[in-house]
């Protein structure tokens, strides 16, 4: 049993400034309205373990499973009887725009709960995060 949530948007920004914000996990709570806390236990590369606490949700331990700087990162987190896996892709377009795509797949017995409740909230938070990321990347590009 699996449930996948996919969302996409376009933001303005420099891909390197976007990547700098994304790969600075400890700073997520300072700019991402979705995060209360976050840390990474090493460099932003596949195999590194991290932790984050979303607002309104439980804290989760996760592992980076794929990193292709500055365009893609993926992670997964164990859940009772399954896992939640996410992949974020950042595709530079013309005129300083970046297409952002996020896919989250949940497997296991908690799929119905995600389908009924968390899916809508996760999708909404993706858009809020991208808006905040656009602002944070602009701030970093100026500094």
N, C-alpha and C positions, 0 to 999 in steps of 0.2 A: 504494500500500500504506500503510495507516495502522493504528495501534494506539492505543486510548484507555483510560486508567485513570481511574476516577471513584471518589471516596470522599466520605462525608458524616458529620458528627457534630454534636453540640450541645454548646456550652460555656456557662459562666456568665461574665458580664462586661458592662462598659459598652462600647458600640460605639465610642465615641470613644477610649477607652483601648486597645481592640484595634487600632483604625486607627493610633493613634500608634505602637504597637509595630511593626506591619506596615510602615508607611511610613518608619521609621527603619532603613533597610537596613544601615547601618554597625553597628548594635547586634545584628543577627541572631545572630552567633556567640556573643554573651554570654548568650542565653536559648534559642536554637533548637538542640537536640541534633543536628540534621541539618547544620548549617553550620559550616565551619571558618573561612571568611572571606567577606566581602561588602562591596561598595561601590556607590554610585550616583553617577554623574557629573553631578548636577544635581538639580532638584526631582522629587518623586514625581508625574510627569505623563507622559502618553503621549508617546513619542518620546525619552525620556531613556534613556541606555544605562547598564547596570550590569554587574557581575561578581560571581560567587559561586563558592565552592569547597565542594561538599558532602563530608561525610566519606565516604571510600571511593569517591569518584567524581572524575572530571576537572573542573577549573575550566571555567567556561563564561561567555562574554560573552552578554548578552541585552539586549533592548530592551523597555521598557514599551510595550505596544500599546494598552491601554485602562485608564483610571483613572476611577472614579466614587466619589469619597470620600463616605462611609466604608464603601461596601458592595461594591466590586468592583475588582479589578486583574487585568490579564492581561499576559503577556510571551511573547516567543518568542526562541529561540536557534537559530542555524544549526547544522546537523550535516552531515557528509559526505553529499551527495546528498539532503538533506532538512532537517527542522527538528523541534524540540520546542517545543510551545506549551502554555502553562498558563493557566488562568483560575481565580481564587479569588473566591468570592462569600460575603458575610457578611450574613445576614438577621436583623435583630433580631426576637425573638419576645417573648412575654409573660414576665413575672417575671424580667427581666434575663438571659434566655438568648439565644444567638445560634446560628443554624444556619450551619455552615461547610460549604461544598461546594468541592471542588477537582477540576478535570478537566485531565488532561495528555494531549495527543495527540502522538504521534511519527509522522513520515512519513519515507519513504526506505528505503534498503537496510538500515539498522540495526534496523528493526522486529522481525525475528525475535529479535535479541539482547535487546531490551527485553521482548518477550513471554516469552522463556525465563528471563531472569535479573532484569533491573532492575524489571519491573512489580511483582513481589511486594515488593521492597525499597522502591520509591517509595511504594506504598500504606501500608506499615508506617510509613515516615517521616512520612507525612501525619498520622497519628494522634499520633505522638510530638510533632510540631510543634504541633498544636492543643492538646495538653495543656500544653505549655510556654507557648504563647501565652496560654492562660487564666491561668496563674500570673503571667506578665509583665504582662498587662493589669491584674490585681489589684494588683500592686506599683505600677504607674504610677498607678492610680486613687487609691491611698492617699497618694501623694506629691504 
